[in-house]
Amino acid sequence: MNDIQKSELIRRRRSVRTFDETPLREDDSRKIMDFANMLQNPYDVKIEWKLLSAEKNGLSSPVIAGTDAFIAGKMLRVEHAEEAFGYSFEKVVLFAESLGVGTTWIAGTMNRAAFEKAVGLAEDEVMPCVSPLGYAAKKMSLKEIMMRKGIGADKRMDFGELFFDGSFDKPLSPEAAGKLRLPLEMVRLAPSAVNKQPWRVIVEGGKAHFYEKRSKGYLSPDGWDLQKIDLGIALCHFELGAEEAGLKPSFSIEDPGIDSGELVYIASYSVSE
Ligand SMILES: Cc1cc2nc3c(=O)[nH]c(=O)nc-3n(C[C@H](O)[C@H](O)[C@H](O)COP(=O)(O)O)c2cc1C
């Protein structure tokens, strides 16, 4: 992913909703699609990527202005589809950022039926999110500014509210996190639906266990859990941060059985030097 450090890309990225009308450059779209097509995720779920034109496919999003290009991903509606999608799509988002291409994760604010038709969605498939691709306008529209304010998009929760040391009643400080400080800080900065930041991580015996703190209204009656996409993003950021810190993160799904109240266990990373 170029020479730029992942932590720098993570710190610098923000959702871009106002674009400058410049068409997406051919070499940028090719690089992004090549990158997306070679991606793998810890769940081994296959994702099919599509580059779409809003004009040609009748696509629109009420929050996006100034670009015609969108990327969408679709996959079979299998177990862990949400986390797998979150993990992979965030890699695409950060790769786009490294090229100077702006993105916004969009799960809701779009004419979904038109997008699903454009990607040729089958009965047993799901298209969790799409993103515009383009170059950020110099100034955000008033709508974008108001939207960011409404969601509190520039804020993130504190380290000690999200990360814990051995048990959920013991907050972890950045200093006490030691070698996990950078990977956890990358999790803290991740984007999430309505900026809810539903990830909680407990560190115990060299392992980081990820949990979901569910908010009301994000779990569909059919079991689809939008906030698990956020957890997939968190896993991606943790892994990138760990690699940058010179660690070897190893993924597993092995519930350690820690008393977690209402939190839902998602996955773990063990890290070695
Ligand atoms: C899974 C997911 C779904 C999202 N859906 C939407 C959406 O439908 N519309 C939108 O404008 N933003 C959407 N967002 C963007 C978030 O609002 C944004 O990431 C968050 O407020 C933090 O702001 P930032 O991305 O600028 O750091 C979504 C983000 C995620 C991760």
The ligand as an SDF file (V2000), in Angstrom:
LIG
                    3D

 31 33  0  0  0  0  0  0  0  0999 V2000
  -20.6810    0.5210    8.2880 C   0  0  0  0  0  0  0  0  0  0  0  0
  -20.7920    2.0040    8.0640 C   0  0  0  0  0  0  0  0  0  0  0  0
  -21.9380    2.5240    7.4770 C   0  0  0  0  0  0  0  0  0  0  0  0
  -22.0420    3.9040    7.2420 C   0  0  0  0  0  0  0  0  0  0  0  0
  -23.1660    4.3790    6.5900 N   0  0  0  0  0  0  0  0  0  0  0  0
  -23.2270    5.7080    6.2800 C   0  0  0  0  0  0  0  0  0  0  0  0
  -24.3190    6.2030    5.5230 C   0  0  0  0  0  0  0  0  0  0  0  0
  -25.2480    5.4860    5.1460 O   0  0  0  0  0  0  0  0  0  0  0  0
  -24.3230    7.5240    5.2060 N   0  0  0  0  0  0  0  0  0  0  0  0
  -23.3240    8.3670    5.5850 C   0  0  0  0  0  0  0  0  0  0  0  0
  -23.3760    9.5570    5.2440 O   0  0  0  0  0  0  0  0  0  0  0  0
  -22.2660    7.9250    6.3190 N   0  0  0  0  0  0  0  0  0  0  0  0
  -22.1870    6.6260    6.6620 C   0  0  0  0  0  0  0  0  0  0  0  0
  -21.1050    6.1440    7.3640 N   0  0  0  0  0  0  0  0  0  0  0  0
  -19.9890    7.0480    7.7150 C   0  0  0  0  0  0  0  0  0  0  0  0
  -19.9460    7.3850    9.2180 C   0  0  0  0  0  0  0  0  0  0  0  0
  -20.9660    8.2760    9.5530 O   0  0  0  0  0  0  0  0  0  0  0  0
  -18.5640    7.9800    9.5520 C   0  0  0  0  0  0  0  0  0  0  0  0
  -17.5670    7.0360    9.2720 O   0  0  0  0  0  0  0  0  0  0  0  0
  -18.4430    8.3900   11.0190 C   0  0  0  0  0  0  0  0  0  0  0  0
  -19.3780    9.4160   11.3100 O   0  0  0  0  0  0  0  0  0  0  0  0
  -17.0360    8.9130   11.3670 C   0  0  0  0  0  0  0  0  0  0  0  0
  -16.6520    9.9630   10.5440 O   0  0  0  0  0  0  0  0  0  0  0  0
  -15.3620    9.8720    9.6310 P   0  0  0  0  0  0  0  0  0  0  0  0
  -15.5500    8.7190    8.6900 O   0  0  0  0  0  0  0  0  0  0  0  0
  -15.2710   11.1790    8.9020 O   0  0  0  0  0  0  0  0  0  0  0  0
  -14.1820    9.6350   10.5470 O   0  0  0  0  0  0  0  0  0  0  0  0
  -20.9920    4.7780    7.6340 C   0  0  0  0  0  0  0  0  0  0  0  0
  -19.8510    4.2320    8.2410 C   0  0  0  0  0  0  0  0  0  0  0  0
  -19.7350    2.8750    8.4460 C   0  0  0  0  0  0  0  0  0  0  0  0
  -18.4740    2.3310    9.0490 C   0  0  0  0  0  0  0  0  0  0  0  0
  1  2  1  0
  2  3  1  0
  2 30  2  0
  3  4  2  0
  4  5  1  0
  4 28  1  0
  5  6  2  0
  6  7  1  0
  6 13  1  0
  7  8  2  0
  7  9  1  0
  9 10  1  0
 10 11  2  0
 10 12  1  0
 12 13  2  0
 13 14  1  0
 14 15  1  0
 14 28  1  0
 15 16  1  0
 16 17  1  0
 16 18  1  0
 18 19  1  0
 18 20  1  0
 20 21  1  0
 20 22  1  0
 22 23  1  0
 23 24  1  0
 24 25  2  0
 24 26  1  0
 24 27  1  0
 28 29  2  0
 29 30  1  0
 30 31  1  0
M  END
$$$$
